[in-house]
Amino acid sequence: MILKRLVEYSQRLSLPPRLYAPTPIDWIIELKPCGAPVGMVDRRTGSGKNKRGKRQPAPTLGMLRTSDIRPLLFCDNGGYVLGIGSKGKPQKAQQKLYSFRKLVEACHQTLNLPETGAVHAFYQRHFTQFTPSSDYEPEHTIAFRVNGRLLIDLPQVQQFWRDYASSTYGITGASAFCLVCNQPKPIVRAHYLGVKGIPGGQPTGMALVSANADAFLSYGLEAGDLAPICLDCSEQMLHALNELLQDSRTRLRVGQIAYCFWTREPVEFDITRFLEQPDPNDVKALLQSVAQGGASPPVNANEFYALALSANSARVVVRSYLELTLPDVQRNLARWFERLQLHEDDKPVGVFALARALYREAKDISAHVPETLIRCALTGAPLPMYLLQLAIQRNRAEQKVTENRARLIQAALRSHNYP
């Protein structure tokens, strides 16, 4: 169900072509139709360490891009495009250059376009005389442009890359019914897109669906065959999840957990603001809106989804998932703030501040505590009594009662209908 909801959310996004991902392109090598270089164009903006190339969709292999030599079509770093290594390994840089040139040649032989012919001619006749810009660094990303168009933007090039990468690197395998769209399609054997933005996770990305050890295998099935998902659905759900994790309106990080919130239909209601740093005026407006909204939501009420994730080595851990209606969430959230309110002029506080009050230091916060607080805020469930115990123990240790611990104690008692 989670994967299906993510694919549904992806329909509201502007997704890149298949096997493409947003990539910062630092430089462009401008070529004449004959392949002769015009020069290098610097696309970076900013200054110092914040100087970055312009982001746009470009060929990718995601997590399949390891230490092995695997070139990307018409857009790669200096080791592949120019044979310039950044770690003093000239032999490997030359191997990367050779593989990049062979990929360019294969693409031109297949498509036979003037633009692909220009890049092929550049490597055949002009490469040895080409001098990179003095500001260029080997780790920078370079793309090619001919006749005013980047080659990676050509539809024929995009289709070639999809077919080439899928077959060459074994991304897709035999056909089966996809778990998400229920259509017979070639199944992804390795989900190449990684999930980014989870605290403590690998910056290069982590796998949401994987099976790479014998303990995970069954019924003679291996890798992606255990959870058959087609390439289209794989990309859509992972692009959607990464978009949710990057957008401050749909993402909330508390301790080592990342939360994603979204709705079936777009709305202006910003749930993260209420959970992270609630504004008193917003909370007051929410309470008034719920009070005036009636007893029950309509049958076709907008659905609300909440997904809690954490990191475990190179894999994503799904800690919890909720499906509710948006009116229910708003009503439960209003009840949550009522339970926490100590007095009439009391200011609302966020979930992290409440969780932090239960521990000596922020780094000691157990992952299940903020997860429980958010679940209770969204569902209206009673706060478990262990939170009451943690608050009392902390009061004893510090020999005082803080406002946030008092709020939690009161909320726990009120949620169980104690006076």
N, C-alpha and C positions, 0 to 999 in steps of 0.2 A: 504494500500500500504506500509506503514511503516513496519508493522509486516512481510509482505512478503519479503521485502528487507533485514530485519534482519535475517530471516530464511535462505535466500540465502547466506548471509555473513557467517552464522554459518557453512556452508559446507566447508569453508576454515580453520576451527578451529579443534583442537583435543578436542572433547567434552567428558565429563565424562559419565558413564552409567546413565540411567534414575534414577531420585531421588537421585543422587549423586552430590556432589559439592566439589571443591578444599578445603581441610581442613588441617590446621597445626596439625599434630599428634606428640605429645610431647614424649610419652612413648609407648613401646611395652611390653606386658607381653608374654614372651616366654614359651610355654607349651610343655611338652612331649606328645606323642600320648595317654598316659594313663590319661592325665589331670594334672599331677604333674607339678608345676611351676619350671622353670629353673631360672628365675629371670626377672628383669625389665631392658629394654634397653632404655637409654636416647638418643633420636633422635634430641635434640635441638642443635642449633648452635648459635654462637654469644656470647655476654656477657651482663650482667646487664639486663636492661629493654628491650634490643634488642634481648635477647635470645628467639628464636622461634623454634618450631618444624618443621619438614620437611612437606611441603604441598603436598598432593596427594588426589585424589578423594576418598570420604568417604560418607556413608549414611547421608542424610540430610532431614530435614523437613522445612528448610528455615524459612519463617515468620510464619509458623504454629506451630513452637516451642515456645510456650508462657509459662506462669507460670504453666500451667497444666503439669502433669507428662506424658511425651511422650518419651520413650527411643529410641535410635538409635541402629541399629543392629551391635554388635561386635565392636563398636567404639563410645565412649562417654566420658564424664568427670567423675571425681572421685565420684560425688554423685550417678551416675547410676552404674558405674563399680565396685566401692569398697564400696559404702555406706558411703562415707566421705563427709560431707557437709562443705561448705566454709563460711557459715554465721551463724553458731551456731544453726542449726535446725536439730538435729540428727533424729528426728522422720520422717521428710520429706525425708531426705537422705535414711533412711531405706525403705521408700515407693518407692523411685526411684530405689534402688537396687533390691527390689522385682519385680518391673515391668521389669527391665532389664533381670533378671534371667528367668522370664516367657517368654520373647521374645526369649531368647537363647533356652529355652526348646521347644518352638513352632517351631523354625527353625530346630532344630535337629530332632524332630519328623516328620517333613515334608521331609527333605533332607536325613537324616540318613547317613551323611558323616563322615569319620574318624575325620576330622578337627572339625566339629560341635560337634561331640561326645566328643572330648577332652575338649572343653570349658564347655560343659554341665557337664562333670565329674569333672572339676576344681571347679565348684560351689557346686556340690553334695558332694565331698569328701575332697577337699584340701583347700577350701576358708578360713576356720577358722584359718588355720595355716599360711596363706600367710601374709607376712609383706612387705608393700610398701617401695620403696627406700626412704632414708632420704631426698633427694632433691625434692621429689614429692610434688606438691601442688594440692589441691582439684579441682581447675579450669582447670588443665591440661587435655589434651585429651589422652585417652589410647585406644590402639587397641590390638588385639590378633594375635599371630603368632604360627602356628603349622606346623611341617615338612618344615620349611623354607619359608612358604607362609602366608601372611596376609589373614585372613579369608574374609576381605572385598574385596579382589581381586578375589575371586572365582566366576566364572560366575553363578553357581547355587545360591550362596548367594545373588548376585546382583539381580537375577530374583525374588527370594523370597521376598527381601526387596521391590522391585517395586510392586509386587502383594499385599503384606501385607499392606504397607503404603497407597496405593491407595484405598483399600477397607476399612481399619480400620479408617482412618482419612477423608474419604469422599472427596479425592482429585479429583476423576473423578466421573461422574454421567452417565446419559443416553446418548445414542449415538445420534449424529446429524452430519450434514455436517459442517466440520471445515471451518471457514472463510478464513484460510490461505492456506491450502492444498486442500480444497474442497473435502475431502474424508470423508465417514461416519465412525466416530470413537467415542469412549467415550469422552465426553467433560469435560474439567477441570472446577470444580465448584469453586475452589480457587487456584489462581496462587501462588504457595508456594515460588517461587524464588523472592527475592526482588532486586530492582535496587539500586546499591550503587555507591557513588562517585559524587553525585550532591551536590553542596554547600548548606548548611543549611538543608540538608535532614537527616533522621534518619540513624545512622551508621549501624543498623541491616538490613536496606533495606526498600524500599518503593514499593508500588504496581503501576504497569503500567496500569493494567486493573482490575477494582474492581467495585462492586456495593453492598454496605452494609447498605443502608438506603432506606426507602420507596420512597423517592423522585427520586431515580435512577431506580425504577422498573416500568415495563410496560407490558401490554399484558399477565399478569399472570406469567411472567418469573422472576426468582430470580437468584441471584449470577452470576456464570459464564454462565448460560443459555442465558443471554442477549447478550453476545458476544461469541458464541460457538467457542472454540479453543481446539484442542486436546492436550494431554499431550506432545506429541513429539514436536509439533510446539511451545507450551508454553515454554518448556525448551530451545529449540534451539534459539528462539528469545531473551529470557532473558539472556542466557549465552552469546550470541553475543553482546547484549547491554552492559553488564557488562565488557566484554573484550574491547569493544571500549572505555568505560569510564576509564579503567585502563591504556591503552596504550597511552603514551605521543605523539605518532605519529598520533593518531586518535582523540585525546581529547584536548579541549581547554576550560579552565575555565576563565570566565570574570565576576567579581562581583558574583552575585547569579545565574548565568546561566552556564550550562555545554553544550558544543557543541560536537557533534560527526560527524566526516567526514570519509567517506569510498567510495570505488569505486566498480563497478561490477567485474572488473578484477584487480588483484594486480598490483600496480605501485610503482615506487620509489619516485614519486612526493609527498613532505611533505607539505601539505597545512597549517598545524598548525604553522610551522616555519615562513611562510610568514605573518601570521596574528598575531602571538605573538611577535616574535623578528626577524624581517626580516633582513637578511644579505645583505649588499649592493651588494656584488658580485653575490648572488643568484638572487636578483631583476634585476640586469643588465643582467644576463644570461636569465632570464624569458622574459625581454623586447626584447632581440635579437631573442630568439626562436619564440616568437609570431610574430615578424616582418617578419621572414623568413618562417613562417608556412603556408602561403596562406590565402585566404579569408574565406573559410568555412571548417568545419570539415567533415570527411568522414561519410557516412550514418551509419556505424556500430561503431561509436566512443564510447570509453569507457564511461560508465555512472558514474556520480558523485552524491553523496547523502550527505546532510547536515541536521542534526537534532539538534534543540535547546530545552533543557530541564531545568526546574526549579522544586523546591520542594514546596509542599503545604501540611503541616502536614505529614501524612503518605502516600501521593500520589504523583505521578510524573505528572507534568504539561508539556504537549507538546506545546511549544510556537511557533514553526515554523518548517516547513519541506520543503526542496528543492530537486528537481531532475533536474540535468542539465547534459551536456556532459563535460568531462574533458577538451577538447580543448576550449569550451566556457568559462569555469571557468578560465583557464589560460589566455585567451584573456581579460576577464573582470578584472582579477587581475592586469594584466599589465596596463590597462586603469586606474585602481584605484590608482596605484603608480604614474602614470603620472599626474593625477589630484592633488595629494598631493605634488608633487615636487615643492619646492619654487625656487630653482636655480640648476644649473648644478651639483654642488658638494653636494647637499642636501642629507642627509642620511635618508633612509626610517624608519618609526616608526610603532610600533604595534598598534592594536586596543585599548588595555587597556590604553595606553598612550594618545591616542586621546580622549577617553571618559573621562579620568581623568582630562584633561585640561578644561573640561566644568563645573567642580564642585570645591567647596572649599576643600572638603575632599573626599577620595576614597569611604568612606562608604555612601556618599550621591548619588552615581551614580545610576540613575534609570535603571531598568533592560532593558527597551526598547531601551535605547541609544546604548549600545554595540551590541544588537541584530540587530538594524537598520544598524549600521556601517558594520557589517559582511554581512548582506543581500545585501547591496549595493556593497560591494567589490566582492561578488561572482556572482551577477547577472548583474552588470553594471548599475543598476537603479540609477536615480538621487538622491542625498542626499536631504531629506525633508528640507524645509525651517525653521522648528523649530530648527534644529541643528545650522543653521546660527544665529538664534535669541539667542540661549543659549550661543554661542560663544561671541556675541556682549555684552550680559548682563554680562558675566563674565569679559570681558575687562573693562567694566564700573566699576564693583565692585572692581577690582584690580588696576584700573587706569594704565593698561599696556596691551600690546599685546604680548602674548607668541608665540613661533614658532609653537607649535602644534595647537593653536587656529587659527593662520594665515593659517596653512595648511588646516584646516577644512573649514575656510571661503572661501579660494581659490577653494577647491574641490567642495563645494556646488555651487559656482558661475559657475565654469567650467562645472559641470554636467548638469546645466540648459542652457548651451551654452552662458553664459555671457562672454564678452571679458576679 
